[in-house]
Amino acid sequence: SGMYPMKQPKHPPNTAKYLFGKHLNQCEEWEDFLHGW
């Protein structure tokens, strides 16, 4: 199709909030530990 990406793809950040944030619905007590880690 001749289309190219507008910018280079990059990995998402390796933060605790990003890695474990999807589990906060079941484990709300984790939020205090993940904030600022």
Secondary structure, 3 states (H helix, E strand, C coil): CCCCCCCCCCCCCCCHHHHHHHHCCCCHHHHHHHCCC
